Amino acid sequence: MKILAINPGSTSTKMGIFEDDKITFEHTIRHNKDELKDFEKAIEQKEFRSEAIKAFLNENDIKLSDFAAIAGRGAPIKSLESGIYRVNEKMLHDLYHEVKADHPSILGAIIANDIAKDAKVPAFIVDPVSVDEFEEVARISGIPEIPRVSLSHALNMKAVAKRFERDENMIYEDNNLIICHLGGGFSITAHKKGKMIDVNNANDDGPFSPERSGGLPSGQLAKICYSGKYSNARELLNYLTKKAGVSAYLDSNNISELVKRMNEPEVKRILDAMIYQIAKEIGKMATVLKGNVNYIVITGGIAYNKCLMDDIADYTEWIAPIKVYPGEDELLALSEGVKGVLEGKREEKEYV
């Protein structure tokens, strides 16, 4: 059984071919800034990216008829339970008209469906960005007009939870975990008996990250909004989510390279502050779980930097034991979820 998994990112489209849970082929199509500069919104890149994938498959003599299904990364659509969803017309409509954020993941299901039509097989998404298992108390923000919403790196975190479950011979649904995805954006989450009951929205809240501002003092932010520096909301949001955080202070979003410069006072000051804010958010999630935390699990690209993981541990290891899974394996997570549905081992959920 072969499955093609597709994961669109901001400047790349990753794809992997899986057979019986093993990856047999992996490739990343890089998209330079010049290629993308004329696309105002992610959805406008659909034809460009879809044709690039099809061309690559054709050039490498990879036949669509070999696939049992196509899996695409899920987007910030409406709030959903964790699970595997078949792409349908309602989902496609919402991806074009009802998304909560403009993000390349919008293209995951659309491109998967496009290729699946040619292959005459089903297309699926797995644990989209909008997985919502919040308890009601977590939705209250402070003003009625702005509810807190669940948007996170759910795919990688749910996959890591299952991997941790296997490694530690424990049952995810019987434990309380704090799972931290530390990549270009940060998702720090409280998992209570298998449900992700709270998370910072990486675009709005929580620690600053390599490219995102995280939570900001609202009074000063309001002044910036009306300062005349930014002509519209999209321009300011582009700064806050793509050019802020570490990048705004140090003109670099490459944490591994910056770690090598920790002898420079300004680099150390900013990275220390980033770790401080991550640890503070972990502490908040420990409070959400009323101190009943079995493990802290850390994943994402930043987890490759052991010195930073040691610094986080200095702040938080009193809460619970820490397990680190560097990197992310979203393609495998997509494949495993879809394979489970095709084999009848996991439930296929309907998007309505």
C-alpha positions as CSV (number, residue, x, y, z in Angstrom):
1,M,0.0,0.0,0.0
2,K,1.6,3.3,-1.2
3,I,0.6,6.7,0.2
4,L,1.8,10.1,-1.1
5,A,2.0,12.7,1.7
6,I,2.2,16.4,0.9
7,N,3.2,19.2,3.3
8,P,3.2,22.8,1.8
9,G,5.4,25.2,3.8
10,S,6.1,28.9,3.3
11,T,9.0,28.5,0.8
12,S,8.9,24.7,0.1
13,T,6.6,21.8,-0.6
14,K,7.7,18.6,1.0
15,M,6.5,15.2,-0.3
16,G,7.1,11.6,0.8
17,I,6.1,8.2,-0.5
18,F,5.3,5.6,2.1
19,E,4.9,1.9,1.8
20,D,4.0,-0.1,4.9
21,D,5.0,2.7,7.3
22,K,8.4,3.1,5.7
23,I,9.4,6.0,3.6
24,T,10.7,4.9,0.2
25,F,11.1,8.4,-1.4
26,E,11.3,11.9,0.0
27,H,11.8,15.2,-1.8
28,T,11.5,18.9,-1.1
29,I,10.6,21.3,-3.9
30,R,12.1,24.7,-3.0
31,H,10.2,27.9,-4.0
32,N,12.4,31.0,-4.1
33,K,11.0,34.4,-3.3
34,D,10.9,35.5,-6.9
35,E,8.6,32.6,-7.8
36,L,6.2,33.5,-5.0
37,K,6.3,37.3,-4.9
38,D,3.4,37.8,-7.3
39,F,1.0,35.6,-5.1
40,E,-0.8,37.8,-2.6
41,K,-2.5,34.9,-0.8
42,A,-1.4,31.3,-0.3
43,I,-4.5,30.0,-2.1
44,E,-3.3,31.7,-5.3
45,Q,-0.3,29.3,-5.4
46,K,-2.5,26.3,-5.9
47,E,-1.8,25.7,-9.6
48,F,1.8,26.6,-9.3
49,R,2.5,24.1,-6.5
50,S,0.3,21.4,-7.8
51,E,1.9,21.5,-11.3
52,A,5.4,21.4,-9.7
53,I,4.5,18.2,-7.8
54,K,3.0,16.6,-10.8
55,A,6.0,17.5,-13.0
56,F,8.4,16.1,-10.4
57,L,6.4,12.8,-10.1
58,N,6.3,12.5,-13.9
59,E,10.1,13.3,-14.3
60,N,10.9,10.5,-11.8
61,D,8.5,8.0,-13.4
62,I,6.3,7.8,-10.3
63,K,2.9,6.6,-11.4
64,L,-0.2,8.0,-9.7
65,S,-1.9,4.7,-10.2
66,D,0.5,3.2,-7.7
67,F,-1.0,5.2,-4.8
68,A,-3.9,4.0,-2.5
69,A,-4.5,7.5,-1.2
70,I,-3.1,11.0,-1.0
71,A,-2.5,12.8,2.3
72,G,-2.3,16.6,2.7
73,R,-1.4,18.8,5.6
74,G,-4.6,20.2,7.3
75,A,-5.2,23.9,7.4
76,P,-6.6,26.5,9.9
77,I,-10.2,25.8,8.9
78,K,-13.1,25.5,11.4
79,S,-12.5,23.9,14.8
80,L,-12.3,20.1,14.5
81,E,-11.7,17.1,16.7
82,S,-8.4,15.3,16.4
83,G,-8.5,12.7,13.6
84,I,-8.4,11.8,9.9
85,Y,-10.8,13.5,7.5
86,R,-11.6,12.7,3.9
87,V,-11.4,15.8,1.7
88,N,-14.9,16.7,0.4
89,E,-16.6,19.6,-1.3
90,K,-17.5,21.2,2.0
91,M,-13.9,21.2,3.1
92,L,-12.7,22.6,-0.3
93,H,-15.3,25.4,-0.1
94,D,-14.1,26.4,3.4
95,L,-10.5,26.3,2.4
96,Y,-11.2,28.8,-0.3
97,H,-13.6,31.0,1.7
98,E,-13.6,30.4,5.5
99,V,-10.0,29.9,6.7
100,K,-8.9,31.4,10.1
101,A,-5.5,32.4,8.8
102,D,-3.6,32.8,5.5
103,H,-1.1,30.0,5.7
104,P,0.5,27.6,3.1
105,S,-1.2,24.6,4.8
106,I,-4.4,25.8,3.2
107,L,-3.0,24.2,0.0
108,G,-2.4,20.8,1.6
109,A,-5.9,19.4,1.1
110,I,-6.5,21.3,-2.1
111,I,-3.4,19.9,-3.8
112,A,-3.9,16.4,-2.3
113,N,-7.4,16.4,-3.8
114,D,-6.2,17.6,-7.2
115,I,-3.7,14.8,-7.4
116,A,-6.1,12.3,-5.9
117,K,-8.6,13.1,-8.7
118,D,-6.0,12.2,-11.3
119,A,-5.1,9.0,-9.4
120,K,-8.8,8.1,-8.8
121,V,-8.1,7.6,-5.1
122,P,-9.3,9.4,-1.9
123,A,-7.6,12.4,-0.3
124,F,-7.3,13.0,3.4
125,I,-6.0,15.4,6.0
126,V,-4.8,14.4,9.5
127,D,-4.9,16.5,12.7
128,P,-5.2,19.9,11.0
129,V,-3.9,23.2,12.5
130,S,-7.5,23.8,13.8
131,V,-7.8,20.8,16.0
132,D,-9.9,22.1,18.9
133,E,-10.2,20.1,22.2
134,F,-10.4,23.2,24.4
135,E,-12.2,23.1,27.7
136,E,-14.7,26.0,27.7
137,V,-12.8,28.0,30.3
138,A,-9.8,28.2,27.9
139,R,-11.9,30.1,25.3
140,I,-12.3,33.3,27.4
141,S,-9.8,36.0,26.5
142,G,-10.7,39.1,28.5
143,I,-13.0,40.9,26.0
144,P,-16.1,39.2,24.5
145,E,-15.2,40.3,20.9
146,I,-12.0,38.2,20.9
147,P,-12.4,34.6,22.0
148,R,-9.3,32.5,22.3
149,V,-9.1,30.0,19.5
150,S,-7.2,26.7,19.1
151,L,-4.6,26.9,16.3
152,S,-1.5,24.8,16.8
153,H,1.1,22.4,15.3
154,A,-1.4,19.7,16.1
155,L,-0.2,17.2,13.5
156,N,3.4,16.9,14.8
157,M,2.4,17.1,18.5
158,K,-0.3,14.4,18.3
159,A,2.2,12.2,16.3
160,V,4.9,12.8,19.0
161,A,2.4,11.9,21.7
162,K,1.8,8.5,20.0
163,R,5.6,8.0,19.5
164,F,6.2,8.8,23.2
165,E,3.4,6.4,24.1
166,R,5.1,3.6,22.2
167,D,8.6,4.4,23.6
168,E,7.5,4.6,27.2
169,N,4.9,1.8,27.0
170,M,2.3,4.1,28.4
171,I,-1.2,5.1,27.3
172,Y,-1.6,8.6,26.0
173,E,-5.2,8.8,27.2
174,D,-4.2,7.9,30.7
175,N,-1.6,10.6,31.2
176,N,-1.2,14.4,31.4
177,L,1.5,15.8,29.2
178,I,2.9,19.2,28.3
179,I,3.9,19.0,24.7
180,C,6.0,21.8,23.1
181,H,6.5,22.2,19.4
182,L,9.5,24.6,18.9
183,G,10.0,25.4,15.3
184,G,9.5,28.6,13.3
185,G,6.5,29.1,15.6
186,F,5.9,27.7,19.0
187,S,2.9,25.7,20.2
188,I,3.0,24.8,23.9
189,T,0.1,22.6,24.9
190,A,-1.6,21.0,27.9
191,H,-2.8,17.4,27.1
192,K,-5.2,16.0,29.6
193,K,-6.0,12.3,29.2
194,G,-5.5,12.4,25.5
195,K,-7.2,15.8,24.8
196,M,-5.2,19.0,24.0
197,I,-7.2,21.2,26.3
198,D,-5.1,24.5,26.0
199,V,-2.5,26.0,23.7
200,N,-1.1,29.4,22.9
201,N,-2.0,30.4,19.3
202,A,1.5,30.7,17.9
203,N,0.5,33.7,15.8
204,D,-1.1,35.6,18.7
205,D,0.1,34.5,22.0
206,G,2.8,32.8,24.1
207,P,6.6,33.1,23.7
208,F,8.3,34.9,20.9
209,S,9.9,32.6,18.4
210,P,12.4,32.8,15.5
211,E,9.9,34.7,13.3
212,R,6.8,35.5,15.4
213,S,6.2,38.1,18.1
214,G,4.2,36.0,20.5
215,G,2.1,37.9,23.1
216,L,2.7,41.6,23.2
217,P,1.7,44.5,25.6
218,S,-1.7,45.5,24.3
219,G,-1.4,49.2,25.0
220,Q,1.8,49.6,23.0
221,L,0.5,47.4,20.2
222,A,-2.6,49.6,19.9
223,K,-0.3,52.6,19.5
224,I,1.7,50.9,16.7
225,C,-1.6,50.1,14.9
226,Y,-2.5,53.8,14.8
227,S,1.0,55.1,14.3
228,G,0.8,55.3,10.5
229,K,3.8,53.0,10.1
230,Y,1.6,50.2,8.7
231,S,-1.0,50.9,6.1
232,N,-3.3,48.0,6.9
233,A,-3.8,45.0,9.2
234,R,-2.3,42.6,6.8
235,E,1.0,44.5,6.6
236,L,1.2,44.6,10.4
237,L,0.3,40.9,10.7
238,N,3.0,40.0,8.2
239,Y,5.5,41.7,10.4
240,L,4.2,40.1,13.6
241,T,4.2,36.6,12.2
242,K,7.0,36.5,9.7
243,K,9.6,39.1,10.6
244,A,9.3,39.5,14.4
245,G,10.7,37.5,17.3
246,V,14.3,36.6,17.2
247,S,14.6,37.8,13.6
248,A,13.6,41.3,14.5
249,Y,16.3,41.6,17.2
250,L,19.2,39.7,15.6
251,D,18.3,39.8,11.8
252,S,18.4,36.0,11.7
253,N,15.9,33.2,12.3
254,N,18.5,30.5,12.3
255,I,18.7,29.4,15.9
256,S,21.4,26.8,15.4
257,E,23.7,29.4,13.9
258,L,22.8,31.9,16.6
259,V,23.6,29.3,19.3
260,K,27.2,29.3,18.0
261,R,27.3,33.1,18.7
262,M,26.2,32.8,22.3
263,N,29.4,34.5,23.3
264,E,28.0,37.7,21.8
265,P,26.1,39.6,24.6
266,E,23.1,40.6,22.5
267,V,22.7,37.1,21.0
268,K,22.8,35.6,24.5
269,R,20.4,38.2,25.8
270,I,17.7,37.5,23.2
271,L,18.1,33.7,23.3
272,D,18.0,33.7,27.1
273,A,14.7,35.7,26.9
274,M,13.2,33.2,24.4
275,I,14.0,30.3,26.7
276,Y,12.6,32.3,29.6
277,Q,9.3,32.8,27.8
278,I,9.1,29.2,26.7
279,A,9.7,28.0,30.3
280,K,7.1,30.5,31.6
281,E,4.5,29.1,29.1
282,I,5.3,25.5,30.2
283,G,4.6,26.7,33.8
284,K,1.3,28.1,32.7
285,M,0.3,24.8,31.1
286,A,1.4,23.0,34.3
287,T,-1.1,25.2,36.2
288,V,-3.8,24.3,33.6
289,L,-3.2,20.6,34.6
290,K,-3.3,21.6,38.3
291,G,0.3,20.4,38.7
292,N,-0.6,16.8,37.7
293,V,1.9,16.5,34.9
294,N,3.4,13.1,34.0
295,Y,5.9,14.3,31.4
296,I,7.1,17.3,29.4
297,V,7.7,16.4,25.8
298,I,9.7,18.8,23.5
299,T,9.8,18.5,19.7
300,G,10.6,20.7,16.7
301,G,13.8,21.9,15.0
302,I,15.0,24.0,18.0
303,A,15.1,20.8,20.0
304,Y,18.3,19.8,18.2
305,N,20.1,22.5,20.3
306,K,21.0,20.6,23.4
307,C,22.2,23.7,25.3
308,L,18.8,25.3,24.9
309,M,17.1,22.1,26.0
310,D,19.3,22.1,29.1
311,D,18.3,25.7,29.8
312,I,14.6,24.9,29.5
313,A,15.2,21.9,31.9
314,D,16.9,24.2,34.4
315,Y,13.6,26.1,34.6
316,T,11.1,23.3,34.4
317,E,12.4,19.9,35.3
318,W,10.9,20.3,38.8
319,I,7.5,20.0,37.1
320,A,8.0,16.6,35.4
321,P,10.6,14.5,33.6
322,I,11.5,15.9,30.2
323,K,11.7,13.9,26.9
324,V,13.1,15.5,23.8
325,Y,12.3,14.4,20.2
326,P,14.2,16.8,17.9
327,G,12.8,17.7,14.5
328,E,9.4,16.9,13.2
329,D,8.0,14.0,11.1
330,E,4.8,15.4,9.7
331,L,5.0,13.4,6.5
332,L,5.1,10.2,8.4
333,A,2.3,11.3,10.7
334,L,0.1,12.0,7.6
335,S,0.9,8.6,6.2
336,E,0.3,6.7,9.4
337,G,-3.0,8.3,9.9
338,V,-4.3,7.6,6.4
339,K,-2.9,4.0,6.4
340,G,-4.8,3.4,9.7
341,V,-8.1,4.5,8.0
342,L,-7.5,2.4,4.9
343,E,-6.8,-0.7,7.0
344,G,-9.8,-0.1,9.2
345,K,-7.8,0.5,12.3
346,R,-8.7,4.2,12.7
347,E,-11.9,6.0,12.3
348,E,-12.5,8.1,9.2
349,K,-14.3,11.3,10.2
350,E,-16.6,13.3,8.0
351,Y,-16.1,17.0,7.5
352,V,-19.5,18.7,7.7
